[in-house]
Amino acid sequence: MNYLIVGLGNIGYEYIGTRHNIGFSTLDVWAQTSNVSFTTQRYGDVAEIRYRGHVLTLLKPSTYMNLSGKAVNYWVQKLKIPLENLLVISDDMALPPGMLRMRKRGSAGGHNGLQNITDMLGTDQWCRLRIGIGSHFGFGSQVDFVLGKWTPEEKPEIDEALPRAIKAVETFVSVGPDRAMNVVNTKPKQADGN
């Protein structure tokens, strides 16, 4: 079975390692550890990974975050991916740094990339994996925060979160979204107020 795994981010050197690009970062780590390379194709950089008999196409859209739906819609149609086999990885300010949340559907929660995907696909019935980036910024500095680099304190949490995000996607592929959500969305042992 074929899957399309999309990591959201912005193209360009200045965006590498920023909070908003955590989707790109996740796919980069996955490609490196799987010894596969991305090739630049229409609307994005694409790599292919095989996992338990499934073909996973990894996509980093080149359309910039707010137009991510253009790339997702193109590749869904090109690869004839059923929407239940689409998973999008994005950043989320409502979650503490490194916390994961998987959902089968739902609102974009103010995330322009997710909203554009919903608009282009004409439905919100597709799976998303959100990775927390926190929200410790002052009034009016949200854009600077999401486009900023990780602090030395955050970096270890994120470095640890990316392999967990990859594992979450593998769980989604191997047992389906419902069982994957049960695993991924289980709260850590320590109470963190969420």
C-alpha positions in Angstrom: 0.0 0.0 0.0 1.2 3.5 -0.7 1.3 6.4 1.7 2.1 10.1 1.4 3.9 11.6 4.4 4.2 15.4 4.2 6.4 17.4 6.4 5.5 21.1 6.4 8.1 23.9 6.3 9.4 26.8 4.3 12.1 26.4 1.7 15.3 28.5 1.8 18.5 28.4 3.8 17.2 31.0 6.3 14.4 28.7 7.4 16.6 25.7 8.2 16.3 24.6 11.8 13.4 27.0 12.6 10.4 26.0 14.8 8.0 26.3 11.8 10.1 23.8 9.8 9.8 20.9 12.2 8.0 18.9 9.6 11.0 19.3 7.2 13.3 18.4 10.0 11.5 15.2 10.8 11.6 14.0 7.2 15.3 15.0 6.9 16.2 12.8 9.9 14.1 10.0 8.6 15.7 10.1 5.2 19.2 10.3 6.7 18.6 7.3 9.0 17.1 5.3 6.1 19.9 6.2 3.7 17.6 7.7 1.1 18.0 11.1 -0.6 15.4 13.7 -1.6 15.1 14.7 -5.2 13.6 18.0 -6.3 10.4 17.4 -8.3 7.3 19.3 -9.0 6.1 21.3 -6.0 8.6 19.7 -3.6 11.5 17.5 -2.6 10.5 13.9 -2.6 12.1 10.7 -1.2 10.8 7.1 -1.0 11.0 4.7 1.9 9.8 1.2 2.2 8.4 0.1 5.5 6.9 -3.4 6.2 5.8 -3.9 2.6 4.4 -0.3 2.2 5.8 2.4 0.0 6.0 5.8 1.8 6.6 8.9 -0.3 8.1 11.6 1.9 7.2 15.1 0.6 8.7 18.5 1.6 6.6 21.0 -0.3 8.4 23.8 -2.1 5.4 26.0 -2.2 6.1 27.8 1.1 4.0 27.0 4.2 0.8 29.0 3.4 0.4 27.2 0.0 1.3 23.7 1.2 -2.1 22.4 -0.1 -1.0 23.0 -3.7 1.8 20.5 -3.3 -0.2 18.0 -1.2 -3.1 18.0 -3.6 -0.8 17.5 -6.6 1.0 14.5 -5.1 -2.2 12.9 -3.7 -3.5 12.9 -7.2 -0.3 11.9 -8.9 0.3 9.0 -6.7 -3.4 8.2 -6.3 -3.2 8.2 -2.6 -6.4 7.6 -0.7 -6.9 10.4 1.9 -6.8 7.9 4.7 -3.2 7.2 3.7 -2.1 10.8 3.9 -0.4 12.1 7.0 0.9 15.7 7.5 3.5 16.6 10.1 3.4 20.2 11.4 4.4 22.4 14.3 1.9 23.4 17.0 2.2 26.3 19.4 -0.5 24.9 21.7 1.7 21.9 22.7 4.9 22.0 24.8 8.1 21.6 22.9 8.4 18.0 21.7 4.9 16.7 22.6 3.2 14.8 19.9 -0.5 14.8 19.0 -2.1 12.7 16.2 -5.6 13.5 14.8 -7.6 11.9 12.0 -9.4 15.1 11.1 -10.2 18.6 12.4 -9.6 22.3 12.3 -6.3 23.8 11.3 -6.1 25.5 14.7 -4.8 28.7 13.1 -2.1 27.0 11.2 -2.1 28.4 7.7 -0.3 25.4 6.1 -2.9 23.0 7.5 -5.8 25.3 6.5 -4.5 25.5 2.9 -4.3 21.7 2.7 -7.9 21.5 3.9 -9.0 24.2 1.4 -7.2 22.5 -1.5 -8.4 18.9 -0.7 -11.9 20.2 0.0 -12.0 18.2 3.3 -10.4 18.1 6.8 -10.7 14.3 6.8 -7.0 13.5 6.7 -4.5 12.6 9.4 -2.1 15.1 11.0 0.8 14.7 13.4 1.4 17.9 15.4 4.7 18.4 17.2 4.7 20.9 20.0 7.0 24.0 19.7 5.7 25.8 22.8 4.4 29.4 22.9 6.9 31.4 25.0 6.9 34.6 23.1 5.8 38.2 23.9 2.8 40.0 22.5 3.1 40.6 18.8 6.2 38.4 18.3 4.5 35.2 17.2 5.9 35.3 13.7 9.5 35.9 15.0 9.0 33.0 17.4 7.8 30.4 14.9 10.5 31.5 12.3 13.1 31.6 15.0 15.7 28.9 15.8 15.6 26.5 18.7 17.2 27.7 21.9 20.0 25.6 23.5 17.5 24.5 26.1 14.9 23.4 23.5 17.3 21.6 21.1 17.7 18.4 23.1 13.9 18.1 23.5 13.4 18.5 19.8 16.3 16.1 18.9 14.6 13.5 21.1 11.1 14.3 19.7 11.9 13.7 16.0 12.7 10.0 16.2 9.4 9.6 18.3 7.6 11.5 15.5 9.0 9.0 12.9 8.0 6.1 15.1 4.5 7.6 15.3 4.2 7.7 11.5 5.4 4.1 11.3 2.8 3.1 13.9 0.1 4.9 11.8 1.2 3.0 8.7 1.4 -0.4 10.4 -1.7 -0.4 12.6 -3.9 2.5 11.3 -4.8 5.9 12.7 -7.1 4.8 15.6 -4.6 2.5 17.3 -1.7 4.9 16.4 -3.6 7.7 18.2 -3.9 5.6 21.3 -0.2 5.1 21.4 1.0 8.6 20.3 -1.5 10.6 22.3 -0.8 8.8 25.6 0.4 11.3 28.1 4.0 11.0 29.4 4.4 9.6 32.9 5.2 13.0 34.4 2.2 15.4 34.6 2.8 18.4 32.4 -0.5 20.1 32.7 -1.8 19.0 29.3 
